[in-house]
Amino acid sequence: MTAAAIDKDLLERAVGRLPRDPLTSVRREALSRFRETGFPTPRHEDWKYTNLAPVADLSNRWLREPAGHVAPASLSPGARELAETLAAAIDAHWLLIANGVVVDHPCRSPSCGQQVTANSIARGTGSYSARADTDAMSLFNAALLRDGLHVRIAPGAILERPLGVLVFDDGPAVSQPRIVIEAGDNARAEVIEVHASAGEGEQFANAVTEVSLAPGSALAYVRLQDRRADHYQVGRLNVRLARDASFDHAAFDLGGGLIRNDIAVDIAEPGASVALHGLYLAGGKQHIDNHTRVDHRVGPAKSTEEYRGILGDRARCVFNGKAIVHPGADGTDAQQANHNLLLSEHAEIDTKPELEIYADDVKCSHGATVGQLDPNALFYLRTRGLSEEEAAQALTRAFAATIVARSPIAAAREYLERAVESRLQALIGDKSPETSTAGARIAGDHP
């Protein structure tokens, strides 16, 4: 497979065709910086297991077709069904981002308008600057940014219902979703971010989410990616925590053909705490790559991290978790673990938990496991009357249930349980993911 390469002249022409709006200067600045970086390739250490060549090829073909850059004037029936089904399943204030454009603003309603504002950046009712973007994919996102969602949670606000953001592509698309969330002092909120595919045709979503937590604020966050098995997605989450802020995050990757997730957490002031949990389920030829980085710049502060993966068929997954304890960050407590269950001799996981410690008074640990089902546990369950197949299914479900149970948002847990169970049925039953689509699962068309 060739290395990823974006035609920068095509990109510049595409940026020039976008309308003049509050994002024009952002795009131009990002374009200038992206021309120096281009797409990451396997020659970059953090990308050595993930080749974006098919994503670059799709992006170049999309850049050549100006007519395809216009967002649909209205949602397709499939997209409406997707949104309605999700809203019926999870009680939340839902917002929609279709093909990178904010299309709905439920949080402008009186039910949460006093505590939360949710606005479109392109329409001038939100704000955004790309100066903080340093990685290539965030710059690519900013260069082609047509819109963004800016959510502000008022100081002292305590939201009784979660905020839900459904991000999807409706038809063939290369989209650049952008979400900016700011929580004021001592605010308490929950956010559910769902990524899905609503239409047919080739799709690549390059999503960026930025979270800023003021002193004493607490944010519970669940991200679910359940795209079609032939679609691509790259996602980045940047989080900055002030004094005594807390961030509890759980990520679930069930669909997608090529998926890359980056999480960068900056603990900037003492007393902050971070919890990162993740579950990835992959079969067929799926490729799911998770990279996390937590910078402990001061102490005392705490970060805990556990990711689990279940891989079948010829799936390949990557986990790289890094915690950096900077000089002077005494009192840091950083724990991380990655556990993987291989259901096939052809499945592959590349795992690398890392610690970089430049302070003395710390408590840190990391570890990883890769293996198959425990034969002793299988034997025990069979002595209790289960068949070999039933015992294997019970152990596999229990392995995944550990992460589902740690989902920090109760309103989404039942829905997550159903979605994970549906995906596990396909993996355990040795069904190729190409025979089902993530969109169908979310829309409720699965058994």
Secondary structure by P-SEA (a helix, b strand, c coil): ccccccaaaaaaaaaaacccccaaaaaaaaaaaaaacccccccccccccccaaaaaaaaaaaaaccccccccccccaaaaaaaaaaaaacccbbbbbccccccccccccccccccbbbbbcccccbbbbccccccaaaaaaaaaccbbbbbbbcccccccbbbbbbbbbccccbbbbbbbbbbcccccbbbbbbbbbccccbbbbbbbbbbbbcccbbbbbbbbbbccccbbbbbbbbbbbcccbbbbbbbbbccccbbbbbbbbbbccccbbbbbbbbbbbccbbbbbbbbbbbcccccbbbbbbbbbbbccbbbbbbbbbbbbcccccbbbbbbbbbbbbccccbbbbbbbbbbbcccccccccbbbbbcccaaaaaaaaaacccaaaaaaaaaaaaaaaaaaacccccaaaaaaaaaaaaaaaaaaccccccccaaaaaacccc
